[in-house]
Amino acid sequence: MSQSLAWLLLVISGATDVGWALATKKSAGFSEPVWSAVSLVLLVIFIALLTKALTVLPLGTAYAVWTGIGAVGSLAAGIVLFGESTDAVRLVFAAVTILGVVGLKVSS
C-alpha cells in the first residue's frame, strides 16, 4: 500500500471515529438498539481502517493525526448538533490541537 493511500485510510478512519462518537452518544448508554448497532459497526470500521493505515505509517504521527481528527471533529459535531459551548478557551485549545497535528505531520 502506498503512503498516500494509507493517509487517506487514516483520514477516513478519523472521520468514521467522529461518526462513532455521535452514534454512541445517540445510543443513550446503549439503550437505543439502532444507534447501538450503528455505533458498533462504525467502531469495527474505524479500527479496521486505522489498523490498515498503521501497517505503512509511523505510529506516533499517524495516531496523533487520527486522534486530532477525532477530537476536533467530535468537538465541532458537539457544537453543531448538540449546542455545546463555543467559548473562546475551547476554540483556542482546538486550534492548538490542529497546530500540533499539522506540526507532527509536516515534521515526519
N, CA and C atoms as an extended XYZ file, in Angstrom:
324
Properties=species:S:1:pos:R:3:atomname:S:1:resname:S:1:resid:I:1 pbc="F F F"
N         0.859       -1.175        0.000 N   MET     1
C         0.000        0.000        0.000 CA  MET     1
C         0.902        1.235        0.000 C   MET     1
N         0.488        2.245       -0.734 N   SER     2
C         1.254        3.485       -0.805 CA  SER     2
C         1.000        4.334        0.441 C   SER     2
N         1.926        5.259        0.697 N   GLN     3
C         1.749        6.200        1.815 CA  GLN     3
C         0.497        7.048        1.614 C   GLN     3
N         0.253        7.462        0.373 N   SER     4
C        -0.924        8.299        0.089 CA  SER     4
C        -2.214        7.574        0.441 C   SER     4
N        -2.300        6.315        0.051 N   LEU     5
C        -3.499        5.537        0.370 CA  LEU     5
C        -3.620        5.340        1.877 C   LEU     5
N        -2.489        5.100        2.534 N   ALA     6
C        -2.519        4.916        3.988 CA  ALA     6
C        -3.019        6.179        4.689 C   ALA     6
N        -2.557        7.356        4.235 N   TRP     7
C        -3.038        8.604        4.831 CA  TRP     7
C        -4.524        8.803        4.562 C   TRP     7
N        -4.962        8.461        3.376 N   LEU     8
C        -6.390        8.561        3.059 CA  LEU     8
C        -7.213        7.660        3.979 C   LEU     8
N        -6.758        6.422        4.165 N   LEU     9
C        -7.457        5.499        5.071 CA  LEU     9
C        -7.479        6.048        6.495 C   LEU     9
N        -6.387        6.667        6.902 N   LEU    10
C        -6.318        7.235        8.247 CA  LEU    10
C        -7.330        8.367        8.405 C   LEU    10
N        -7.432        9.235        7.413 N   VAL    11
C        -8.395       10.344        7.471 CA  VAL    11
C        -9.826        9.804        7.485 C   VAL    11
N       -10.103        8.805        6.661 N   ILE    12
C       -11.441        8.196        6.661 CA  ILE    12
C       -11.727        7.548        8.009 C   ILE    12
N       -10.709        6.899        8.576 N   SER    13
C       -10.864        6.292        9.901 CA  SER    13
C       -11.182        7.357       10.948 C   SER    13
N       -10.474        8.494       10.887 N   GLY    14
C       -10.744        9.579       11.829 CA  GLY    14
C       -12.157       10.119       11.693 C   GLY    14
N       -12.602       10.280       10.461 N   ALA    15
C       -13.976       10.757       10.232 CA  ALA    15
C       -14.996        9.725       10.717 C   ALA    15
N       -14.682        8.461       10.518 N   THR    16
C       -15.563        7.392       10.997 CA  THR    16
C       -15.599        7.387       12.520 C   THR    16
N       -14.473        7.709       13.144 N   ASP    17
C       -14.412        7.822       14.602 CA  ASP    17
C       -15.370        8.901       15.096 C   ASP    17
N       -15.454       10.005       14.378 N   VAL    18
C       -16.397       11.068       14.744 CA  VAL    18
C       -17.838       10.541       14.632 C   VAL    18
N       -18.123        9.827       13.549 N   GLY    19
C       -19.445        9.217       13.396 CA  GLY    19
C       -19.747        8.245       14.521 C   GLY    19
N       -18.725        7.481       14.914 N   TRP    20
C       -18.884        6.528       16.024 CA  TRP    20
C       -19.230        7.264       17.320 C   TRP    20
N       -18.518        8.372       17.586 N   ALA    21
C       -18.786        9.135       18.808 CA  ALA    21
C       -20.220        9.666       18.810 C   ALA    21
N       -20.666       10.160       17.665 N   LEU    22
C       -22.045       10.655       17.563 CA  LEU    22
C       -23.052        9.529       17.782 C   LEU    22
N       -22.821        8.394       17.134 N   ALA    23
C       -23.739        7.260       17.289 CA  ALA    23
C       -23.748        6.753       18.720 C   ALA    23
N       -22.576        6.756       19.359 N   THR    24
C       -22.506        6.301       20.750 CA  THR    24
C       -23.289        7.242       21.654 C   THR    24
N       -23.189        8.545       21.420 N   LYS    25
C       -23.981        9.496       22.203 CA  LYS    25
C       -25.479        9.262       21.976 C   LYS    25
N       -25.851        9.077       20.706 N   LYS    26
C       -27.271        8.864       20.378 CA  LYS    26
C       -27.787        7.526       20.915 C   LYS    26
N       -26.892        6.598       21.206 N   SER    27
C       -27.320        5.288       21.711 CA  SER    27
C       -27.826        5.364       23.150 C   SER    27
N       -27.607        6.506       23.800 N   ALA    28
C       -28.084        6.727       25.177 CA  ALA    28
C       -27.645        5.592       26.095 C   ALA    28
N       -26.335        5.384       26.138 N   GLY    29
C       -25.809        4.317       27.002 CA  GLY    29
C       -26.149        2.934       26.489 C   GLY    29
N       -26.230        2.793       25.190 N   PHE    30
C       -26.592        1.547       24.509 CA  PHE    30
C       -28.002        1.074       24.858 C   PHE    30
N       -28.881        2.030       25.163 N   SER    31
C       -30.282        1.675       25.412 CA  SER    31
C       -31.143        1.832       24.164 C   SER    31
N       -30.590        2.450       23.116 N   GLU    32
C       -31.280        2.596       21.832 CA  GLU    32
C       -30.679        1.589       20.860 C   GLU    32
N       -31.420        0.514       20.521 N   PRO    33
C       -30.838       -0.575       19.730 CA  PRO    33
C       -30.274       -0.170       18.370 C   PRO    33
N       -30.962        0.680       17.643 N   VAL    34
C       -30.479        1.051       16.308 CA  VAL    34
C       -29.176        1.831       16.410 C   VAL    34
N       -29.142        2.852       17.283 N   TRP    35
C       -27.927        3.652       17.441 CA  TRP    35
C       -26.799        2.809       18.040 C   TRP    35
N       -27.142        1.865       18.891 N   SER    36
C       -26.126        0.973       19.446 CA  SER    36
C       -25.489        0.133       18.345 C   SER    36
N       -26.312       -0.390       17.452 N   ALA    37
C       -25.797       -1.186       16.329 CA  ALA    37
C       -24.943       -0.331       15.399 C   ALA    37
N       -25.405        0.891       15.103 N   VAL    38
C       -24.624        1.804       14.256 CA  VAL    38
C       -23.276        2.073       14.914 C   VAL    38
N       -23.283        2.314       16.204 N   SER    39
C       -22.053        2.577       16.943 CA  SER    39
C       -21.071        1.419       16.818 C   SER    39
N       -21.534        0.217       17.004 N   LEU    40
C       -20.656       -0.955       16.940 CA  LEU    40
C       -20.111       -1.179       15.534 C   LEU    40
N       -20.937       -0.961       14.525 N   VAL    41
C       -20.475       -1.108       13.130 CA  VAL    41
C       -19.398       -0.070       12.822 C   VAL    41
N       -19.633        1.176       13.220 N   LEU    42
C       -18.645        2.224       12.975 CA  LEU    42
C       -17.346        1.965       13.741 C   LEU    42
N       -17.464        1.406       14.938 N   LEU    43
C       -16.278        1.044       15.715 CA  LEU    43
C       -15.415        0.034       14.963 C   LEU    43
N       -16.035       -0.989       14.436 N   VAL    44
C       -15.298       -2.006       13.668 CA  VAL    44
C       -14.649       -1.383       12.436 C   VAL    44
N       -15.383       -0.519       11.758 N   ILE    45
C       -14.851        0.118       10.538 CA  ILE    45
C       -13.650        0.989       10.862 C   ILE    45
N       -13.774        1.858       11.878 N   PHE    46
C       -12.646        2.762       12.122 CA  PHE    46
C       -11.429        2.018       12.640 C   PHE    46
N       -11.615        0.961       13.399 N   ILE    47
C       -10.453        0.186       13.862 CA  ILE    47
C        -9.811       -0.554       12.688 C   ILE    47
N       -10.613       -1.103       11.807 N   ALA    48
C       -10.057       -1.808       10.640 CA  ALA    48
C        -9.257       -0.849        9.755 C   ALA    48
N        -9.798        0.341        9.495 N   LEU    49
C        -9.093        1.322        8.668 CA  LEU    49
C        -7.821        1.814        9.351 C   LEU    49
N        -7.895        2.081       10.641 N   LEU    50
C        -6.720        2.522       11.390 CA  LEU    50
C        -5.638        1.447       11.371 C   LEU    50
N        -6.036        0.209       11.590 N   THR    51
C        -5.085       -0.909       11.581 CA  THR    51
C        -4.389       -1.030       10.234 C   THR    51
N        -5.146       -0.904        9.173 N   LYS    52
C        -4.582       -0.990        7.814 CA  LYS    52
C        -3.601        0.157        7.574 C   LYS    52
N        -3.983        1.374        7.944 N   ALA    53
C        -3.118        2.531        7.737 CA  ALA    53
C        -1.814        2.401        8.526 C   ALA    53
N        -1.888        1.831        9.721 N   LEU    54
C        -0.704        1.719       10.566 CA  LEU    54
C         0.303        0.690       10.060 C   LEU    54
N        -0.076       -0.103        9.073 N   THR    55
C         0.905       -1.028        8.501 CA  THR    55
C         1.972       -0.279        7.714 C   THR    55
N         1.672        0.961        7.301 N   VAL    56
C         2.584        1.749        6.474 CA  VAL    56
C         3.077        3.006        7.199 C   VAL    56
N         2.212        3.647        7.952 N   LEU    57
C         2.516        4.957        8.531 CA  LEU    57
C         3.262        4.838        9.854 C   LEU    57
N         4.050        5.870       10.192 N   PRO    58
C         4.712        5.876       11.504 CA  PRO    58
C         3.669        5.993       12.613 C   PRO    58
N         3.787        5.155       13.610 N   LEU    59
C         2.774        5.049       14.660 CA  LEU    59
C         2.482        6.384       15.353 C   LEU    59
N         3.508        7.050       15.860 N   GLY    60
C         3.295        8.264       16.643 CA  GLY    60
C         2.585        9.352       15.875 C   GLY    60
N         3.062        9.620       14.672 N   THR    61
C         2.454       10.674       13.853 CA  THR    61
C         1.047       10.280       13.428 C   THR    61
N         0.887        9.058       12.960 N   ALA    62
C        -0.423        8.615       12.487 CA  ALA    62
C        -1.455        8.639       13.609 C   ALA    62
N        -1.060        8.160       14.783 N   TYR    63
C        -2.011        8.129       15.887 CA  TYR    63
C        -2.373        9.541       16.334 C   TYR    63
N        -1.389       10.440       16.338 N   ALA    64
C        -1.676       11.831       16.704 CA  ALA    64
C        -2.628       12.479       15.708 C   ALA    64
N        -2.413       12.242       14.428 N   VAL    65
C        -3.301       12.785       13.396 CA  VAL    65
C        -4.708       12.205       13.561 C   VAL    65
N        -4.793       10.900       13.738 N   TRP    66
C        -6.087       10.237       13.889 CA  TRP    66
C        -6.822       10.760       15.121 C   TRP    66
N        -6.108       10.886       16.231 N   THR    67
C        -6.715       11.387       17.456 CA  THR    67
C        -7.171       12.832       17.288 C   THR    67
N        -6.360       13.632       16.604 N   GLY    68
C        -6.733       15.026       16.362 CA  GLY    68
C        -7.998       15.148       15.534 C   GLY    68
N        -8.090       14.314       14.490 N   ILE    69
C        -9.305       14.326       13.665 CA  ILE    69
C       -10.518       13.976       14.519 C   ILE    69
N       -10.381       12.933       15.323 N   GLY    70
C       -11.493       12.517       16.184 CA  GLY    70
C       -11.857       13.563       17.221 C   GLY    70
N       -10.837       14.157       17.853 N   ALA    71
C       -11.090       15.131       18.915 CA  ALA    71
C       -11.712       16.412       18.370 C   ALA    71
N       -11.100       16.989       17.355 N   VAL    72
C       -11.610       18.248       16.810 CA  VAL    72
C       -12.931       18.013       16.070 C   VAL    72
N       -13.030       16.898       15.356 N   GLY    73
C       -14.277       16.579       14.662 CA  GLY    73
C       -15.431       16.372       15.630 C   GLY    73
N       -15.165       15.682       16.738 N   SER    74
C       -16.208       15.459       17.741 CA  SER    74
C       -16.582       16.755       18.437 C   SER    74
N       -15.588       17.601       18.683 N   LEU    75
C       -15.869       18.911       19.263 CA  LEU    75
C       -16.780       19.714       18.339 C   LEU    75
N       -16.435       19.762       17.057 N   ALA    76
C       -17.246       20.505       16.082 CA  ALA    76
C       -18.652       19.918       15.979 C   ALA    76
N       -18.746       18.599       15.949 N   ALA    77
C       -20.064       17.958       15.866 CA  ALA    77
C       -20.898       18.269       17.105 C   ALA    77
N       -20.265       18.253       18.270 N   GLY    78
C       -20.983       18.588       19.503 CA  GLY    78
C       -21.514       20.003       19.488 C   GLY    78
N       -20.716       20.917       18.942 N   ILE    79
C       -21.143       22.315       18.850 CA  ILE    79
C       -22.317       22.445       17.885 C   ILE    79
N       -22.195       21.836       16.705 N   VAL    80
C       -23.214       21.985       15.666 CA  VAL    80
C       -24.487       21.214       16.000 C   VAL    80
N       -24.341       19.978       16.451 N   LEU    81
C       -25.509       19.111       16.618 CA  LEU    81
C       -26.134       19.135       18.005 C   LEU    81
N       -25.328       19.449       19.030 N   PHE    82
C       -25.845       19.358       20.395 CA  PHE    82
C       -25.773       20.683       21.151 C   PHE    82
N       -25.414       21.750       20.441 N   GLY    83
C       -25.394       23.067       21.062 CA  GLY    83
C       -24.363       23.215       22.175 C   GLY    83
N       -23.268       22.464       22.093 N   GLU    84
C       -22.234       22.561       23.123 CA  GLU    84
C       -21.529       23.906       23.042 C   GLU    84
N       -20.848       24.248       24.094 N   SER    85
C       -20.229       25.566       24.261 CA  SER    85
C       -19.210       25.897       23.165 C   SER    85
N       -19.219       27.156       22.765 N   THR    86
C       -18.228       27.658       21.800 CA  THR    86
C       -17.367       28.733       22.456 C   THR    86
N       -17.142       28.611       23.764 N   ASP    87
C       -16.357       29.649       24.426 CA  ASP    87
C       -14.938       29.681       23.872 C   ASP    87
N       -14.312       30.819       24.018 N   ALA    88
C       -13.005       31.081       23.407 CA  ALA    88
C       -11.942       30.078       23.846 C   ALA    88
N       -11.962       29.680       25.096 N   VAL    89
C       -10.941       28.748       25.597 CA  VAL    89
C       -11.020       27.414       24.857 C   VAL    89
N       -12.215       26.892       24.669 N   ARG    90
C       -12.373       25.623       23.938 CA  ARG    90
C       -11.865       25.761       22.504 C   ARG    90
N       -12.205       26.862       21.859 N   LEU    91
C       -11.789       27.067       20.471 CA  LEU    91
C       -10.276       27.261       20.357 C   LEU    91
N        -9.676       27.939       21.323 N   VAL    92
C        -8.211       28.108       21.310 CA  VAL    92
C        -7.533       26.750       21.444 C   VAL    92
N        -8.005       25.922       22.355 N   PHE    93
C        -7.376       24.611       22.526 CA  PHE    93
C        -7.631       23.702       21.331 C   PHE    93
N        -8.754       23.853       20.661 N   ALA    94
C        -8.975       23.105       19.415 CA  ALA    94
C        -7.963       23.548       18.365 C   ALA    94
N        -7.712       24.854       18.291 N   ALA    95
C        -6.716       25.371       17.343 CA  ALA    95
C        -5.323       24.854       17.690 C   ALA    95
N        -4.993       24.801       18.967 N   VAL    96
C        -3.690       24.258       19.392 CA  VAL    96
C        -3.580       22.790       18.987 C   VAL    96
N        -4.653       22.044       19.138 N   THR    97
C        -4.657       20.637       18.723 CA  THR    97
C        -4.382       20.530       17.233 C   THR    97
N        -5.063       21.338       16.450 N   ILE    98
C        -4.865       21.310       14.992 CA  ILE    98
C        -3.424       21.675       14.646 C   ILE    98
N        -2.880       22.708       15.276 N   LEU    99
C        -1.494       23.109       15.018 CA  LEU    99
C        -0.525       21.990       15.382 C   LEU    99
N        -0.769       21.309       16.483 N   GLY   100
C         0.097       20.205       16.883 CA  GLY   100
C         0.061       19.062       15.888 C   GLY   100
N        -1.123       18.728       15.425 N   VAL   101
C        -1.272       17.644       14.457 CA  VAL   101
C        -0.578       18.013       13.142 C   VAL   101
N        -0.802       19.221       12.667 N   VAL   102
C        -0.159       19.671       11.429 CA  VAL   102
C         1.352       19.677       11.609 C   VAL   102
N         1.828       20.154       12.743 N   GLY   103
C         3.263       20.170       13.004 CA  GLY   103
C         3.870       18.778       12.993 C   GLY   103
N         3.190       17.819       13.609 N   LEU   104
C         3.689       16.433       13.609 CA  LEU   104
C         3.710       15.861       12.201 C   LEU   104
N         2.691       16.136       11.423 N   LYS   105
C         2.616       15.613       10.052 CA  LYS   105
C         3.711       16.217        9.188 C   LYS   105
N         3.896       17.519        9.295 N   VAL   106
C         4.881       18.199        8.471 CA  VAL   106
C         6.303       17.761        8.840 C   VAL   106
N         6.538       17.525       10.122 N   SER   107
C         7.888       17.185       10.553 CA  SER   107
C         8.243       15.709       10.379 C   SER   107
N         7.279       14.879       10.016 N   SER   108
C         7.588       13.443        9.911 CA  SER   108
C         8.155       13.080        8.565 C   SER   108
